[in-house]
Amino acid sequence: MKIITVCGSNKFRKEMTEITEKMTFKGNCMLTPIELMKSTKDAYTKDEMMMLDKMHKEKIRISDAILVVNINDYIGNSTKSEIEYAKSLNKEVLYYTDLMR
């Protein structure tokens, strides 16, 4: 069993949920980003966004790997930052597009 943190754009929330379920049934412990209740990130304070970022990075830190949900090969700036952070910790980086081939 691996502990895997899911990373990707919030616009792929539905796909992230489906992928998380599939990976869970393959025997992995999946950590996901918090599902934001407000309609846009701008609705949150800077401190709230910093806390969310800190908590997501902590999930990456305690994981064995991250799974990048890169639908149509899209990787946004936040996800790029998470990939670099994971690499700096020598975490395995898995890409959704590679798993589906």
N, C-alpha and C positions, 0 to 999 in steps of 0.2 A: 504494500500500500504506500502510495505517495501522498504527501500533502501538497496540493497545487492551488495557487492563487490565480483566479481568473482576472485578466486585464483586457481592456478594450473600451471602445467608445460607447457611451451611454445610448447612442442611437441604435446600437445593436443589442439592446437589453433583452429582447425576445430570443434572439439567437443565443445569447450568453446563457440564458436560463435553460434552453434546450440542450446546449452543449454540456453545461454543468450536470444536468441530470444523466446524460449518457456516460460522462466520465465517472460519476458517482457509482453507477451500476457496473462499471468496470473495476470497482474496488478502490477508488481514490477518494481521499478526504478533500473536498473542494471548498475553498474559501472565496467568497465573492464580494465585489464592491457593494456598499450599502445602496439600496434602491432609494433614490432621492424622491421625496414627497412633493417638493415644490417644482413648478413647471420649468424653471431655468436655474442654472447655477448662479446667475446674478441675483436671485432671490435670497441667497445666503450671504452672511457677513464674511468678511475676509478671515476672521478668526475661525468661523465654522468650516470654511473651505480648507484652511490650514489643518484643522483637526482631522477632517476626512482624509486628507493627503497623508498625514502622519499615521493614521490607523491603517490605511491601505499599505503603506510601506512596512508597517509592522507585520501585516499578514504576509507580505513578500519575504520578510526577514525570517519568519518561522517556517516558511514553506521549503519543500525540496525543489520545487520548480514553479514557473509561471506558465499559464496558457494564454497566449495572445490570440484574442478573437479578431482576426484580420479579414473580415468579410470583404470580398473584392480587392484584397490586398491593401485595404485602408488601415493605416496606423497613424493616429493623431499625435500631437505633441505630448500630451500627458502620458499616453501609452509608450511613446518613445522614451520618455523619462523613466518610466517604470521598468522598461527593458534594460536600460543602462544601469539602473539601480540593482536589478537582479543580477546582471552580469558582474557588477562590482563585488557582489557577495558570492560569486561563483555558483549561482543557481542555474539549473537547467532551464532553457527557454524553449518552449514548445509553441508551434504556430498552428492554429486551426486549419489553415489551408494545407499544411503538410500532413496533418492527421487524416484529412478527408481524401487524400489521393490513394 
